[in-house]
């Protein structure tokens, strides 16, 4: 379980810090629709950093009552469902690369959920 929590922490921290530091560049790189002030990528980045911190606390502090593996499963399922809904309705990306990135993210989140369920 510790290893899975570390993987979850590192993935969310990397995504969060990237979006916080370079939201415009990340949006262009992934082919996603841009917003003029880059507000939504920064907000998402902040949420991912918060989730990474919560996951770290759960994995690093014995007896912690933090996020936990069950919480990770629910968060990842909710994220996958919302991204899949946006992608399926065609509102998530204007380019083919953006659509591929969104569906790849859905697939990776669901794969992570399967590993988390197997570990739980």
N, C-alpha and C positions, 0 to 999 in steps of 0.2 A: 504494500500500500504506500509506503514512503516513497518508493521510486515513481509511482504513478502521480503522486501529489507534487513531486519535484518537476516532473515533465509538464504537468498542468501549470505550475507556477511559472516556469521558464517560457512556455508558449504564450501565456497571457501577458507576462511582463514584456516580452519582446514586441508583441503587437501593440501593447499600450504605449510603451516608450516611443516606438516608431511613429505612431499617430500623434502623440503629444509634441514631438520635436519637429516633424516634417509632414503635417497633414496634407498640404497641397501636393507635394511630391508623391506621397503614398497613393493618394486618390488618382493622380495621373498614371502612375506606374501600374496600378491595378485595373485601370480603365473604368473607374466608377464615376458617377456624376459628381461634379464639383459644386460646392456651395461657396459663395463669395467670401464670407469670413472664415470658412473652414471650421465652423462651430461643431457640426456633428462628429467629424473625426476626432476633434479634441475631447469632446464629451465621451465618446466611446473609448478613447485612449485612457481617460481618467478612470472610467469604470473598469477597464481591463487591468490597470495598475492596482486598483483597489481589490479586485478579485485575486490578483497574484499575491498581494500582501496577505489576504485572508487565507489563501491556500498555504502560503509559507507558514503562517502562524499555526495552522492546524497540523502541519507536518513537523514543525520544529519544536513545538512545546508539548511535552508529554501531558496527557490528561486535558488537553485543550477542548473547549466546547465551541470551537470556531466553525468554519464553513463545513468541513467534513466531506467525505466522499459522496454521500447522498446529495448534499448541496451542490457539489460539482456536477453530478449527473443531471439534476433538475435544471441548473443554469445552462448547461451545454445543450440539453434537449430544447429548452425555450429559445435559445439563440439559433439553433439549427432550424427550428420550426418557423421563426420569424424571418430569417434570411431566405429560406425556401419559399415562403409565401410571397415575399417581395420579388424574388427572382422569377417565380412562376407567373406572377401578374405582369411581368415585364417592366416594373418600375425601379429595379435595382441597379441596372447598368445600361448604358447607351451603346456600348461596344461589345463585340464578341468576346474579347479578352476579359472584360468586366463580368460578363455572364458566366464564363468559365471559372473565373476566380470565385464568384459567389457559390456556384454549385460544388466546386472543389472544397470550399470552406464548410459547406453543409456536410459533405461526405466525410471530411476529416473530423468534424465535431461528432458525427454519429459513430465513427470508428473509435474515437476516444471514449464515448459513452459505453460502447460495448466492452472495452477494456476495463472501464470503471465498474460496470455491472459484474463482470467476471471476478473482479477483485473484492467486491463488497460482500 
